[in-house]
Amino acid sequence: MIETLLTSQALLWLVVVIQAVALIALARQVGVLYERVAPAGALAVNQTLRSGDAVPEMNLESLTGRVLKIGGQPERMQLLFFLSPSCPVCKSLLPALRSLQRDQRSRLEVLLASDGERAVHERFVDREGLGDFQYLLSEQLGRQFGVAKLPYAVLINSDGTVASYGIVNSREHLESLLEAQELGVSSIQDYMTRAQGSGPIQVKPEQSSKEVAHEAV
Amino acid sequence: MSSEMLTLASLTSAFFLALLLFAASLHKFAARDQFTQTLARYALLPASMLRPVSILMPVIELSAASLLLLPSMRLFGAVLAAALFLLYACAIGINLLRGRTEFDCGCGWGAAGGEKANTLSGWLIVRNTLLILLASLPALSGGNGSMNWLVTGNAAAAGLVFALLWVAADQLLANRPMAERRHT
């Protein structure tokens, strides 16, 4: 009887010690995470057009034959989303684009943009049910904004200037563009650099490059 | 029974403080340059004294830890430990009064949180007061009540667990400023 109690006592102490060690390890990991993880935002790699620059006015014909004006003085803000039918990350963002289009219809127009063979894109539109979006095919458009990696998005203000831009890998990134526009900064990275004096963590270079590498389509 | 409880409590506190002081002295030995800088930041000693004191302090901590573990010397160990905590509390208190608070107190051991993790605050005084009270337990009871291996074993295990939880709490406190700056 006493022996059983003693054994269980010893075992319980062992368990408690293990739990305390686990608690220390967890607390340390939380600390390390806080140090490493900066808020994720759309990564801006564009060098040709910067936030605040006027977007050169372009008239482009969409897949459905409608002529659309990019830049100039659009009635609503325009979100140009550059994608490709062969890019899985782009596809994963389509639901987010649909809800953005629906929720912000009054102030925002979502445009899909890509380049390449027309037939491939028409099949893509059919398969993914993208009939609600205006779909632009223009190599020039992508070059204009310096799009090197997909999916990429550019937000154009209703006065025809670039609001924010960057590689978007997630819904969070997409929303960060709108948020950046509201805050009047070009990207979350820009916001963090400006706010650095007051504390927020800087995005470390290796993190950015990791994100790019992960992104390469 | 109550004397046994008192023995258990005082032994637990002795083991806990011994572990704490042991870890603290090891850390000070391992990172002596860092400790010298910490001493300099407290601005209480002339520059020529920094080097000797940076060796002396961990030696005192180590001896207090060892004395606490020896049954016949426990009383001395407890008094020495209490004196150390009082000394640290005074050093912190003087700098609080001077208004110099924005530097690392050197009181955590390498919590992942970087340099600025533990700046001086009134909480450190509270913390050291708590430690002094704990040290007074073995000092008052003389350390030797009705001792048997069951009491000793339980006290050792409890002391170890308290020391581990102390480290965990230390880390969580170091995380706090990082958690707060995310919301600014």
Interface residues (C-beta under 8 A of the other chain):
Chain A: L6 Q9 A10 W13 V16 V17 A20 V21 L23 I24 A27 R28 V30 G31 V32 Y34 E35 P39 A195 S198 G199 P200 I201
Chain B: A111 A112 G113 G114 L150 G153 N154 A157 L160 V161 L164 L165 V167 A168 Q171 L172 A174 N175 M178 A179 R181 R182 T184
